[in-house]
Amino acid sequence: MKRVHYGIYDDEEILLSAVKQLKSKNWNIKEVYTPFPVHGLEHALGYKHTRLSTASFIYGLTGLSLGMLMTWYMLIQDWPINIGGKPNFTFADNFTSFIPVLFELTIFCAAHGMVLSFLIVCGLFPGAKESNPIPETTSHLFAIELDDNNANAEEVNQILLSTKAIEVKTLERD
């Protein structure tokens, strides 16, 4: 069991100020719990730029490739049907009629890939264990989770109270 300290705040600006103060004093902030996104929090915590757009592009490209393979195989290779006098010998001749299918599969794969990536990265897959130790942070409070760095518990509590925390909790966690 590990001792974890939580500073609880009731205002996002005070929380942001507290994060900056703790980071300047080299305290290890493990997590920040908020009921809504706080502008500038990711910069204050020192998070790197997300690779979400790259992942989305790759998922979309996968959908486009699968769509091209599917339309080529179904409508050119496996079952070529002359519909309305359109030539059906090559993919390039029919490309303009395949654009709606290719577009939809690109969007479909990008959207579903992003949702699955989000759920896996955030640990929200089915059967995942609850990890929010302070349920009030889902409605109206904010919390900073601090690693104690083998410091005295009283010292950590005083540091959190000095950042204008309304309450400090110390819990034992795995």
C-alpha positions in Angstrom: 0.0 0.0 0.0 1.2 3.4 -0.9 0.3 6.7 0.8 -1.2 9.3 -1.6 -2.2 12.9 -0.8 -5.0 14.8 -2.4 -5.5 18.5 -2.3 -9.1 19.4 -3.0 -10.1 22.7 -4.5 -13.4 24.4 -5.4 -12.2 26.8 -8.1 -10.3 26.0 -11.4 -8.2 29.2 -11.3 -7.0 28.3 -7.8 -6.3 24.7 -9.0 -4.3 26.0 -11.9 -2.3 28.3 -9.7 -1.7 25.4 -7.2 -0.4 23.2 -10.0 2.1 25.9 -11.1 3.3 26.4 -7.5 3.7 22.6 -6.9 5.6 22.2 -10.2 7.9 25.1 -9.5 8.8 23.4 -6.2 9.4 20.0 -8.0 6.6 18.1 -6.5 5.5 15.0 -8.4 1.9 15.6 -9.4 0.5 12.1 -10.4 -3.0 13.2 -11.5 -5.4 16.1 -11.5 -9.1 15.3 -11.3 -11.6 17.9 -12.7 -15.3 17.8 -13.5 -14.7 19.7 -16.8 -11.7 20.6 -19.0 -9.5 23.4 -17.5 -7.9 25.6 -20.0 -4.1 25.6 -19.7 -3.9 22.7 -17.3 -2.1 20.5 -19.8 0.6 23.1 -20.3 1.0 23.7 -16.5 1.4 19.9 -16.0 4.0 19.8 -18.8 2.1 17.4 -21.1 3.5 16.9 -24.5 1.5 17.5 -27.7 -0.9 14.7 -28.5 -0.4 12.3 -31.4 -4.2 12.1 -31.9 -4.2 13.7 -35.3 -1.6 11.3 -36.6 -3.6 8.3 -35.3 -6.7 9.7 -36.9 -5.0 10.1 -40.2 -3.7 6.5 -40.1 -7.1 5.1 -39.2 -8.7 7.2 -42.1 -6.0 6.0 -44.5 -6.7 2.4 -43.4 -10.4 2.9 -44.1 -9.7 4.4 -47.5 -7.4 1.5 -48.4 -9.9 -1.1 -47.3 -12.6 0.8 -49.3 -10.5 0.8 -52.4 -9.7 -2.9 -52.0 -13.4 -3.8 -51.3 -14.8 -1.9 -54.3 -12.1 -3.2 -56.7 -12.7 -6.8 -55.6 -16.5 -6.7 -55.5 -17.3 -4.6 -58.5 -14.3 -5.1 -60.9 -12.8 -8.5 -60.1 -15.5 -10.7 -58.6 -18.8 -9.6 -60.1 -18.4 -7.0 -62.9 -21.8 -5.7 -63.8 -22.4 -3.2 -66.6 -24.7 -0.7 -64.9 -25.9 2.2 -67.1 -23.3 1.6 -69.7 -20.4 2.4 -67.4 -17.2 0.5 -68.2 -16.3 -2.1 -65.6 -12.8 -3.2 -66.7 -10.6 -1.1 -64.5 -10.8 0.6 -61.1 -9.7 3.9 -62.7 -12.7 3.9 -65.1 -15.1 3.6 -62.2 -13.3 5.7 -59.6 -15.8 8.5 -59.6 -18.7 6.2 -58.8 -16.8 4.7 -55.9 -16.1 8.1 -54.2 -19.1 8.0 -51.8 -18.2 4.5 -50.6 -14.5 5.4 -50.1 -15.4 8.6 -48.2 -17.8 6.8 -45.9 -15.3 4.0 -45.1 -12.6 6.6 -44.5 -14.8 8.4 -41.9 -16.1 5.1 -40.4 -12.6 3.7 -39.7 -11.2 7.0 -38.5 -14.1 7.5 -36.1 -14.2 4.0 -34.7 -10.4 3.8 -34.5 -10.3 7.1 -32.5 -13.1 5.9 -30.1 -11.3 2.6 -29.5 -7.9 4.3 -29.0 -9.4 6.7 -26.5 -11.0 3.9 -24.5 -7.9 1.9 -24.4 -5.5 4.8 -23.6 -7.8 6.1 -20.8 -8.4 2.7 -19.4 -12.1 2.9 -19.9 -12.5 -0.5 -21.6 -15.2 -2.9 -20.3 -14.2 -4.4 -16.9 -11.8 -1.6 -16.0 -11.4 -0.9 -12.4 -12.6 2.5 -11.1 -9.7 4.8 -10.4 -11.3 8.1 -9.2 -10.6 8.2 -5.4 -12.7 11.4 -4.8 -16.2 11.1 -6.4 -17.0 14.8 -5.9 -14.5 15.6 -8.6 -17.1 14.4 -11.1 -19.5 17.1 -10.2 -18.1 20.2 -8.5 -14.7 19.8 -7.0 -11.1 19.6 -8.3 -8.3 17.5 -6.8 -4.5 17.2 -7.2 -3.0 13.8 -6.5 0.5 14.1 -5.0 3.1 11.5 -4.6 4.7 12.0 -1.1 8.3 11.5 -2.4 9.0 9.8 1.0 8.3 13.2 2.7 6.6 13.7 6.0 2.8 13.5 5.7 2.4 16.7 7.7 4.8 18.5 5.4 2.9 17.4 2.3 -0.4 18.5 3.9 1.0 21.9 4.7 2.3 22.3 1.2 -1.2 21.5 -0.2 -2.9 23.8 2.3 -0.5 26.6 1.4 -1.8 26.4 -2.2 -5.3 27.3 -1.0 -6.7 23.8 -0.9 -10.1 23.7 0.9 -9.3 20.2 2.2 -6.5 17.7 2.2 -7.0 13.9 2.3 -4.4 11.2 2.7 -5.4 7.7 1.4 -3.7 4.3 1.1 -3.8 3.0 -2.5 -2.3 0.1 -4.4 
